[in-house]
Amino acid sequence: MAETSKFVTDLTDATFDDAVKSSSLAVIDCWAPWCGPCRMLAPTIETLAQEYEGKVKFYKLNTDESTRVVQQFKIFSIPTLLIFAKGKQVDTIVGAVPRQYIESRLQPLLENQ
């Protein structure tokens, strides 16, 4: 089930590395279709992606289909947000957290760009 929108792009094991390296600031929403909290977080990710367009690139990674990334980043719970700055992982947020919490973690990264 594709979740791609105009503002949020789907990733796979094959496209993950290139996407992270090509984005100065990226948020990867690691989710699964059967995950209720993941579905609860999806509208928040979509809204943030719209509001931060041009500043932060948002992606979705289906953990059922992308097991290499899941293993590489030791994702044990979903939803998990992986945050990358200039190709390096700089933060991880686990759980269906409020929008304000995600923004509080992004703001210092945006200020340092």
N, CA, C and O atoms as a GROMACS GRO file, in nm:
protein
  452
    1MET      N    1   0.084  -0.118   0.000
    1MET     CA    2   0.000   0.000   0.000
    1MET      C    3   0.088   0.124   0.000
    1MET      O    4   0.159   0.150   0.098
    2ALA      N    5   0.085   0.199  -0.106
    2ALA     CA    6   0.168   0.318  -0.117
    2ALA      C    7   0.110   0.431  -0.033
    2ALA      O    8  -0.011   0.456  -0.034
    3GLU      N    9   0.196   0.499   0.039
    3GLU     CA   10   0.154   0.610   0.123
    3GLU      C   11   0.208   0.742   0.070
    3GLU      O   12   0.195   0.845   0.136
    4THR      N   13   0.269   0.740  -0.046
    4THR     CA   14   0.333   0.858  -0.099
    4THR      C   15   0.232   0.970  -0.123
    4THR      O   16   0.121   0.946  -0.170
    5SER      N   17   0.271   1.090  -0.089
    5SER     CA   18   0.191   1.209  -0.118
    5SER      C   19   0.283   1.309  -0.187
    5SER      O   20   0.399   1.279  -0.215
    6LYS      N   21   0.230   1.425  -0.213
    6LYS     CA   22   0.312   1.531  -0.273
    6LYS      C   23   0.428   1.570  -0.181
    6LYS      O   24   0.532   1.614  -0.228
    7PHE      N   25   0.407   1.554  -0.051
    7PHE     CA   26   0.504   1.604   0.046
    7PHE      C   27   0.585   1.495   0.115
    7PHE      O   28   0.692   1.522   0.169
    8VAL      N   29   0.534   1.371   0.114
    8VAL     CA   30   0.601   1.260   0.182
    8VAL      C   31   0.628   1.150   0.079
    8VAL      O   32   0.537   1.109   0.006
    9THR      N   33   0.753   1.104   0.072
    9THR     CA   34   0.795   1.007  -0.028
    9THR      C   35   0.819   0.871   0.037
    9THR      O   36   0.880   0.863   0.144
   10ASP      N   37   0.772   0.766  -0.028
   10ASP     CA   38   0.799   0.630   0.020
   10ASP      C   39   0.946   0.593  -0.003
   10ASP      O   40   1.005   0.630  -0.104
   11LEU      N   41   1.001   0.521   0.091
   11LEU     CA   42   1.137   0.467   0.078
   11LEU      C   43   1.132   0.316   0.087
   11LEU      O   44   1.036   0.258   0.140
   12THR      N   45   1.236   0.253   0.034
   12THR     CA   46   1.255   0.108   0.046
   12THR      C   47   1.400   0.086   0.086
   12THR      O   48   1.479   0.180   0.095
   13ASP      N   49   1.435  -0.039   0.110
   13ASP     CA   50   1.576  -0.071   0.136
   13ASP      C   51   1.665  -0.017   0.024
   13ASP      O   52   1.775   0.033   0.050
   14ALA      N   53   1.617  -0.027  -0.100
   14ALA     CA   54   1.697   0.012  -0.216
   14ALA      C   55   1.713   0.163  -0.229
   14ALA      O   56   1.815   0.210  -0.281
   15THR      N   57   1.616   0.240  -0.185
   15THR     CA   58   1.622   0.386  -0.205
   15THR      C   59   1.663   0.463  -0.079
   15THR      O   60   1.684   0.584  -0.085
   16PHE      N   61   1.673   0.395   0.033
   16PHE     CA   62   1.698   0.460   0.161
   16PHE      C   63   1.828   0.541   0.162
   16PHE      O   64   1.826   0.660   0.193
   17ASP      N   65   1.939   0.478   0.130
   17ASP     CA   66   2.070   0.545   0.142
   17ASP      C   67   2.078   0.671   0.056
   17ASP      O   68   2.124   0.775   0.102
   18ASP      N   69   2.034   0.661  -0.069
   18ASP     CA   70   2.041   0.777  -0.158
   18ASP      C   71   1.954   0.892  -0.107
   18ASP      O   72   1.993   1.008  -0.114
   19ALA      N   73   1.835   0.859  -0.056
   19ALA     CA   74   1.745   0.963  -0.006
   19ALA      C   75   1.806   1.035   0.114
   19ALA      O   76   1.801   1.158   0.122
   20VAL      N   77   1.862   0.959   0.205
   20VAL     CA   78   1.920   1.020   0.326
   20VAL      C   79   2.041   1.107   0.289
   20VAL      O   80   2.057   1.216   0.342
   21LYS      N   81   2.123   1.059   0.199
   21LYS     CA   82   2.244   1.135   0.160
   21LYS      C   83   2.210   1.261   0.081
   21LYS      O   84   2.285   1.358   0.085
   22SER      N   85   2.098   1.259   0.009
   22SER     CA   86   2.064   1.374  -0.076
   22SER      C   87   1.983   1.480  -0.003
   22SER      O   88   1.954   1.586  -0.060
   23SER      N   89   1.945   1.455   0.122
   23SER     CA   90   1.864   1.550   0.199
   23SER      C   91   1.949   1.612   0.309
   23SER      O   92   2.013   1.540   0.386
   24SER      N   93   1.948   1.745   0.317
   24SER     CA   94   2.026   1.807   0.424
   24SER      C   95   1.964   1.778   0.560
   24SER      O   96   2.035   1.762   0.659
   25LEU      N   97   1.830   1.770   0.566
   25LEU     CA   98   1.760   1.731   0.688
   25LEU      C   99   1.643   1.642   0.648
   25LEU      O  100   1.557   1.683   0.570
   26ALA      N  101   1.642   1.520   0.702
   26ALA     CA  102   1.540   1.422   0.662
   26ALA      C  103   1.479   1.356   0.785
   26ALA      O  104   1.548   1.328   0.883
   27VAL      N  105   1.348   1.332   0.776
   27VAL     CA  106   1.275   1.257   0.879
   27VAL      C  107   1.215   1.136   0.810
   27VAL      O  108   1.138   1.149   0.715
   28ILE      N  109   1.251   1.018   0.860
   28ILE     CA  110   1.198   0.893   0.804
   28ILE      C  111   1.100   0.835   0.904
   28ILE      O  112   1.137   0.801   1.016
   29ASP      N  113   0.974   0.825   0.863
   29ASP     CA  114   0.868   0.767   0.944
   29ASP      C  115   0.865   0.617   0.917
   29ASP      O  116   0.820   0.574   0.811
   30CYS      N  117   0.913   0.538   1.012
   30CYS     CA  118   0.914   0.392   1.000
   30CYS      C  119   0.782   0.341   1.055
   30CYS      O  120   0.750   0.361   1.172
   31TRP      N  121   0.705   0.275   0.971
   31TRP     CA  122   0.567   0.240   1.002
   31TRP      C  123   0.532   0.105   0.940
   31TRP      O  124   0.612   0.044   0.870
   32ALA      N  125   0.410   0.058   0.969
   32ALA     CA  126   0.354  -0.062   0.904
   32ALA      C  127   0.203  -0.041   0.890
   32ALA      O  128   0.142   0.027   0.973
   33PRO      N  129   0.143  -0.099   0.786
   33PRO     CA  130   0.000  -0.078   0.761
   33PRO      C  131  -0.090  -0.126   0.875
   33PRO      O  132  -0.199  -0.071   0.894
   34TRP      N  133  -0.049  -0.226   0.950
   34TRP     CA  134  -0.130  -0.284   1.057
   34TRP      C  135  -0.117  -0.209   1.190
   34TRP      O  136  -0.186  -0.242   1.286
   35CYS      N  137  -0.030  -0.110   1.195
   35CYS     CA  138   0.005  -0.041   1.320
   35CYS      C  139  -0.088   0.078   1.344
   35CYS      O  140  -0.082   0.178   1.273
   36GLY      N  141  -0.174   0.068   1.446
   36GLY     CA  142  -0.266   0.176   1.480
   36GLY      C  143  -0.197   0.307   1.515
   36GLY      O  144  -0.235   0.410   1.460
   37PRO      N  145  -0.097   0.307   1.604
   37PRO     CA  146  -0.027   0.432   1.635
   37PRO      C  147   0.041   0.493   1.511
   37PRO      O  148   0.052   0.615   1.500
   38CYS      N  149   0.086   0.409   1.420
   38CYS     CA  150   0.147   0.460   1.296
   38CYS      C  151   0.043   0.537   1.214
   38CYS      O  152   0.072   0.644   1.161
   39ARG      N  153  -0.076   0.481   1.206
   39ARG     CA  154  -0.184   0.548   1.132
   39ARG      C  155  -0.225   0.677   1.202
   39ARG      O  156  -0.264   0.774   1.136
   40MET      N  157  -0.218   0.679   1.334
   40MET     CA  158  -0.250   0.802   1.409
   40MET      C  159  -0.147   0.911   1.381
   40MET      O  160  -0.182   1.029   1.375
   41LEU      N  161  -0.021   0.873   1.364
   41LEU     CA  162   0.086   0.970   1.343
   41LEU      C  163   0.090   1.021   1.198
   41LEU      O  164   0.142   1.130   1.173
   42ALA      N  165   0.038   0.945   1.105
   42ALA     CA  166   0.048   0.978   0.962
   42ALA      C  167  -0.002   1.120   0.928
   42ALA      O  168   0.067   1.190   0.854
   43PRO      N  169  -0.118   1.164   0.977
   43PRO     CA  170  -0.161   1.300   0.943
   43PRO      C  171  -0.067   1.408   0.997
   43PRO      O  172  -0.049   1.513   0.935
   44THR      N  173  -0.007   1.382   1.112
   44THR     CA  174   0.090   1.477   1.168
   44THR      C  175   0.212   1.488   1.077
   44THR      O  176   0.260   1.598   1.050
   45ILE      N  177   0.261   1.374   1.030
   45ILE     CA  178   0.377   1.374   0.940
   45ILE      C  179   0.343   1.448   0.812
   45ILE      O  180   0.424   1.526   0.762
   46GLU      N  181   0.225   1.425   0.758
   46GLU     CA  182   0.181   1.493   0.635
   46GLU      C  183   0.177   1.644   0.656
   46GLU      O  184   0.223   1.720   0.570
   47THR      N  185   0.121   1.689   0.768
   47THR     CA  186   0.113   1.833   0.798
   47THR      C  187   0.251   1.894   0.814
   47THR      O  188   0.279   2.000   0.759
   48LEU      N  189   0.338   1.827   0.888
   48LEU     CA  190   0.474   1.877   0.906
   48LEU      C  191   0.546   1.885   0.772
   48LEU      O  192   0.618   1.981   0.745
   49ALA      N  193   0.528   1.784   0.688
   49ALA     CA  194   0.594   1.782   0.558
   49ALA      C  195   0.550   1.901   0.473
   49ALA      O  196   0.630   1.960   0.401
   50GLN      N  197   0.423   1.936   0.481
   50GLN     CA  198   0.374   2.052   0.406
   50GLN      C  199   0.434   2.180   0.462
   50GLN      O  200   0.480   2.266   0.386
   51GLU      N  201   0.432   2.194   0.593
   51GLU     CA  202   0.477   2.318   0.655
   51GLU      C  203   0.628   2.339   0.648
   51GLU      O  204   0.675   2.453   0.644
   52TYR      N  205   0.703   2.231   0.645
   52TYR     CA  206   0.849   2.242   0.640
   52TYR      C  207   0.904   2.214   0.500
   52TYR      O  208   1.023   2.188   0.484
   53GLU      N  209   0.818   2.218   0.400
   53GLU     CA  210   0.861   2.193   0.262
   53GLU      C  211   0.976   2.287   0.226
   53GLU      O  212   0.969   2.407   0.250
   54GLY      N  213   1.080   2.230   0.168
   54GLY     CA  214   1.197   2.307   0.132
   54GLY      C  215   1.301   2.317   0.244
   54GLY      O  216   1.414   2.358   0.219
   55LYS      N  217   1.263   2.279   0.366
   55LYS     CA  218   1.356   2.282   0.479
   55LYS      C  219   1.388   2.143   0.531
   55LYS      O  220   1.502   2.112   0.564
   56VAL      N  221   1.284   2.057   0.537
   56VAL     CA  222   1.298   1.920   0.586
   56VAL      C  223   1.229   1.828   0.486
   56VAL      O  224   1.117   1.856   0.443
   57LYS      N  225   1.294   1.719   0.450
   57LYS     CA  226   1.234   1.620   0.360
   57LYS      C  227   1.178   1.507   0.446
   57LYS      O  228   1.248   1.453   0.532
   58PHE      N  229   1.053   1.472   0.422
   58PHE     CA  230   0.987   1.366   0.498
   58PHE      C  231   0.968   1.243   0.411
   58PHE      O  232   0.931   1.253   0.294
   59TYR      N  233   0.995   1.128   0.471
   59TYR     CA  234   0.983   1.000   0.402
   59TYR      C  235   0.906   0.902   0.489
   59TYR      O  236   0.899   0.918   0.611
   60LYS      N  237   0.849   0.799   0.425
   60LYS     CA  238   0.786   0.687   0.496
   60LYS      C  239   0.856   0.559   0.454
   60LYS      O  240   0.886   0.539   0.336
   61LEU      N  241   0.882   0.472   0.551
   61LEU     CA  242   0.948   0.345   0.526
   61LEU      C  243   0.862   0.235   0.588
   61LEU      O  244   0.846   0.229   0.710
   62ASN      N  245   0.807   0.148   0.504
   62ASN     CA  246   0.726   0.036   0.552
   62ASN      C  247   0.820  -0.069   0.611
   62ASN      O  248   0.899  -0.130   0.538
   63THR      N  249   0.812  -0.089   0.742
   63THR     CA  250   0.905  -0.180   0.810
   63THR      C  251   0.883  -0.326   0.772
   63THR      O  252   0.974  -0.408   0.784
   64ASP      N  253   0.762  -0.360   0.727
   64ASP     CA  254   0.737  -0.498   0.683
   64ASP      C  255   0.809  -0.530   0.553
   64ASP      O  256   0.843  -0.646   0.527
   65GLU      N  257   0.834  -0.428   0.472
   65GLU     CA  258   0.894  -0.448   0.341
   65GLU      C  259   1.042  -0.412   0.335
   65GLU      O  260   1.110  -0.447   0.238
   66SER      N  261   1.094  -0.342   0.436
   66SER     CA  262   1.232  -0.292   0.431
   66SER      C  263   1.310  -0.344   0.551
   66SER      O  264   1.349  -0.266   0.639
   67THR      N  265   1.333  -0.472   0.555
   67THR     CA  266   1.395  -0.534   0.672
   67THR      C  267   1.542  -0.498   0.689
   67THR      O  268   1.592  -0.501   0.802
   68ARG      N  269   1.613  -0.464   0.582
   68ARG     CA  270   1.754  -0.426   0.596
   68ARG      C  271   1.766  -0.300   0.681
   68ARG      O  272   1.848  -0.294   0.773
   69VAL      N  273   1.685  -0.200   0.651
   69VAL     CA  274   1.689  -0.074   0.727
   69VAL      C  275   1.646  -0.100   0.871
   69VAL      O  276   1.705  -0.046   0.964
   70VAL      N  277   1.543  -0.181   0.890
   70VAL     CA  278   1.495  -0.214   1.025
   70VAL      C  279   1.608  -0.275   1.107
   70VAL      O  280   1.629  -0.236   1.222
   71GLN      N  281   1.681  -0.368   1.049
   71GLN     CA  282   1.792  -0.432   1.120
   71GLN      C  283   1.908  -0.335   1.140
   71GLN      O  284   1.967  -0.330   1.248
   72GLN      N  285   1.941  -0.258   1.038
   72GLN     CA  286   2.054  -0.165   1.045
   72GLN      C  287   2.036  -0.063   1.158
   72GLN      O  288   2.132  -0.031   1.228
   73PHE      N  289   1.914  -0.012   1.174
   73PHE     CA  290   1.889   0.092   1.274
   73PHE      C  291   1.822   0.038   1.400
   73PHE      O  292   1.777   0.114   1.486
   74LYS      N  293   1.815  -0.095   1.411
   74LYS     CA  294   1.763  -0.162   1.530
   74LYS      C  295   1.626  -0.106   1.572
   74LYS      O  296   1.606  -0.064   1.686
   75ILE      N  297   1.534  -0.107   1.477
   75ILE     CA  298   1.399  -0.059   1.502
   75ILE      C  299   1.320  -0.173   1.563
   75ILE      O  300   1.291  -0.273   1.496
   76PHE      N  301   1.284  -0.158   1.690
   76PHE     CA  302   1.211  -0.261   1.763
   76PHE      C  303   1.066  -0.222   1.786
   76PHE      O  304   0.982  -0.309   1.812
   77SER      N  305   1.036  -0.094   1.779
   77SER     CA  306   0.900  -0.044   1.802
   77SER      C  307   0.864   0.053   1.691
   77SER      O  308   0.950   0.127   1.642
   78ILE      N  309   0.738   0.053   1.652
   78ILE     CA  310   0.692   0.150   1.555
   78ILE      C  311   0.567   0.218   1.609
   78ILE      O  312   0.492   0.158   1.686
   79PRO      N  313   0.545   0.341   1.571
   79PRO     CA  314   0.624   0.419   1.477
   79PRO      C  315   0.757   0.464   1.538
   79PRO      O  316   0.766   0.492   1.658
   80THR      N  317   0.857   0.471   1.454
   80THR     CA  318   0.987   0.526   1.488
   80THR      C  319   1.022   0.630   1.383
   80THR      O  320   1.011   0.604   1.264
   81LEU      N  321   1.063   0.747   1.428
   81LEU     CA  322   1.110   0.851   1.337
   81LEU      C  323   1.262   0.856   1.346
   81LEU      O  324   1.318   0.879   1.453
   82LEU      N  325   1.328   0.834   1.232
   82LEU     CA  326   1.473   0.849   1.224
   82LEU      C  327   1.500   0.986   1.165
   82LEU      O  328   1.445   1.022   1.061
   83ILE      N  329   1.585   1.064   1.231
   83ILE     CA  330   1.614   1.199   1.184
   83ILE      C  331   1.761   1.205   1.143
   83ILE      O  332   1.851   1.169   1.219
   84PHE      N  333   1.783   1.252   1.021
   84PHE     CA  334   1.916   1.260   0.963
   84PHE      C  335   1.948   1.404   0.925
   84PHE      O  336   1.863   1.475   0.870
   85ALA      N  337   2.070   1.447   0.954
   85ALA     CA  338   2.120   1.576   0.910
   85ALA      C  339   2.248   1.551   0.831
   85ALA      O  340   2.343   1.490   0.880
   86LYS      N  341   2.248   1.598   0.708
   86LYS     CA  342   2.364   1.583   0.619
   86LYS      C  343   2.410   1.437   0.611
   86LYS      O  344   2.530   1.409   0.612
   87GLY      N  345   2.314   1.345   0.603
   87GLY     CA  346   2.344   1.204   0.583
   87GLY      C  347   2.377   1.125   0.708
   87GLY      O  348   2.399   1.004   0.700
   88LYS      N  349   2.381   1.189   0.824
   88LYS     CA  350   2.413   1.121   0.949
   88LYS      C  351   2.290   1.119   1.040
   88LYS      O  352   2.218   1.218   1.050
   89GLN      N  353   2.267   1.005   1.105
   89GLN     CA  354   2.155   0.996   1.199
   89GLN      C  355   2.188   1.082   1.321
   89GLN      O  356   2.292   1.066   1.383
   90VAL      N  357   2.097   1.173   1.354
   90VAL     CA  358   2.120   1.264   1.466
   90VAL      C  359   2.016   1.250   1.576
   90VAL      O  360   2.036   1.301   1.687
   91ASP      N  361   1.904   1.180   1.548
   91ASP     CA  362   1.801   1.168   1.650
   91ASP      C  363   1.707   1.053   1.612
   91ASP      O  364   1.698   1.013   1.496
   92THR      N  365   1.638   1.002   1.713
   92THR     CA  366   1.536   0.899   1.695
   92THR      C  367   1.422   0.931   1.790
   92THR      O  368   1.444   0.963   1.907
   93ILE      N  369   1.300   0.923   1.738
   93ILE     CA  370   1.181   0.943   1.820
   93ILE      C  371   1.096   0.817   1.805
   93ILE      O  372   1.065   0.776   1.694
   94VAL      N  373   1.060   0.757   1.919
   94VAL     CA  374   0.980   0.634   1.917
   94VAL      C  375   0.843   0.664   1.974
   94VAL      O  376   0.830   0.724   2.080
   95GLY      N  377   0.741   0.620   1.902
   95GLY     CA  378   0.604   0.633   1.950
   95GLY      C  379   0.525   0.738   1.874
   95GLY      O  380   0.581   0.819   1.801
   96ALA      N  381   0.395   0.735   1.894
   96ALA     CA  382   0.304   0.833   1.833
   96ALA      C  383   0.304   0.957   1.920
   96ALA      O  384   0.216   0.975   2.004
   97VAL      N  385   0.401   1.042   1.900
   97VAL     CA  386   0.421   1.160   1.983
   97VAL      C  387   0.347   1.280   1.922
   97VAL      O  388   0.317   1.281   1.803
   98PRO      N  389   0.319   1.381   2.003
   98PRO     CA  390   0.251   1.501   1.951
   98PRO      C  391   0.340   1.579   1.854
   98PRO      O  392   0.463   1.572   1.859
   99ARG      N  393   0.275   1.651   1.769
   99ARG     CA  394   0.344   1.734   1.669
   99ARG      C  395   0.445   1.829   1.734
   99ARG      O  396   0.556   1.846   1.683
  100GLN      N  397   0.407   1.890   1.846
  100GLN     CA  398   0.495   1.986   1.913
  100GLN      C  399   0.625   1.919   1.956
  100GLN      O  400   0.731   1.982   1.954
  101TYR      N  401   0.618   1.794   1.995
  101TYR     CA  402   0.739   1.722   2.037
  101TYR      C  403   0.834   1.702   1.918
  101TYR      O  404   0.954   1.722   1.930
  102ILE      N  405   0.778   1.664   1.805
  102ILE     CA  406   0.861   1.646   1.684
  102ILE      C  407   0.924   1.779   1.645
  102ILE      O  408   1.043   1.785   1.614
  103GLU      N  409   0.845   1.885   1.646
  103GLU     CA  410   0.898   2.017   1.611
  103GLU      C  411   1.007   2.062   1.707
  103GLU      O  412   1.104   2.125   1.666
  104SER      N  413   0.991   2.029   1.836
  104SER     CA  414   1.093   2.068   1.934
  104SER      C  415   1.227   1.999   1.906
  104SER      O  416   1.332   2.053   1.939
  105ARG      N  417   1.222   1.882   1.846
  105ARG     CA  418   1.346   1.810   1.811
  105ARG      C  419   1.404   1.860   1.678
  105ARG      O  420   1.525   1.851   1.656
  106LEU      N  421   1.318   1.911   1.590
  106LEU     CA  422   1.365   1.960   1.459
  106LEU      C  423   1.422   2.102   1.467
  106LEU      O  424   1.516   2.134   1.395
  107GLN      N  425   1.366   2.186   1.554
  107GLN     CA  426   1.406   2.327   1.557
  107GLN      C  427   1.556   2.348   1.575
  107GLN      O  428   1.614   2.425   1.499
  108PRO      N  429   1.622   2.282   1.672
  108PRO     CA  430   1.766   2.303   1.686
  108PRO      C  431   1.844   2.261   1.560
  108PRO      O  432   1.945   2.323   1.526
  109LEU      N  433   1.797   2.158   1.493
  109LEU     CA  434   1.863   2.112   1.370
  109LEU      C  435   1.846   2.214   1.259
  109LEU      O  436   1.939   2.237   1.182
  110LEU      N  437   1.729   2.274   1.249
  110LEU     CA  438   1.705   2.377   1.148
  110LEU      C  439   1.791   2.499   1.173
  110LEU      O  440   1.840   2.562   1.080
  111GLU      N  441   1.808   2.534   1.301
  111GLU     CA  442   1.889   2.652   1.336
  111GLU      C  443   2.036   2.631   1.304
  111GLU      O  444   2.108   2.728   1.279
  112ASN      N  445   2.081   2.506   1.303
  112ASN     CA  446   2.222   2.476   1.278
  112ASN      C  447   2.254   2.451   1.131
  112ASN      O  448   2.368   2.418   1.097
  113GLN      N  449   2.157   2.468   1.043
  113GLN     CA  450   2.183   2.442   0.901
  113GLN      C  451   2.250   2.559   0.835
  113GLN      O  452   2.279   2.554   0.716
   0.00000   0.00000   0.00000
